[in-house]
């Protein structure tokens, strides 16, 4: 049987998977293919390797790679998604949370607004959209790739050999192939991680930001890979140039985050 959308989820917590993704999928108004990849034992050491494994088993016209802690916020979510995807020209990859190249700070560049945490709150991602919009990159918690594009381009298991930036790298790669990245006006609830603002300023200073060393190791490789095409790469956590050393950028990024948190504590608008 051929499905329009094949859904791939790599999971390591069955209770979260059931409460979020699976419960919302059971209510959908259209048929779909579901491929679950159990990684509770740590069989896969990188997202790229795990998702390529799942994608190679898919039969749909589109492959949706989605995190276990994502809840689709309407029963017709997949039906609406299918309709939108069929109308997008030169589609390389789509998602629900994207970063545009337009805007001075990340809150200006963000596209769409979604629910996050539990109990859910409206996350201040950026500008809410009402129709599909082209962006530079997407957040990895939900990615949709046409099968004919995935046949040409798999996730890069060498550049992204951990669990970071595999979606960002893919977005940049499809653009280099002549396709576009789109963000869709479809609401989801993403549980996501937590960050204690009361401890955050000291944490940012000591650790040069909340992101792990592995993030910056992968970011360095992504910037080197795409440096001939892009001067700036915009991600969900900031803007990165391909022209300066990553260590220098990490220090500047942590300073900006610290200033933004101080401003937020006093009820002021972020400036970076």
Protein Blocks (a to p, Z undefined) as FASTA:
>chain_A
ZZfbdcddddfbfklmmmmmmmmmmmpcbdcddddddfknomaacfklmmmmmmmmpcbf
bdcdddfkbccfbfklmmmmmmmmmmpghifbdcfbdcdfbdjbfklmpgcjddedjddd
dddfbacdfbdcddfbdcfkbccddfklmmmpccdfklmmcfghklmmmmmmmmmnopac
dddddddddfbpcddfklmmmmmmmnnpabdfklmmmmmmmmmmmmmmpmbdcdfkbccd
fkbcfklmmmmmmmmmmmmmmmmmnopacfZZ
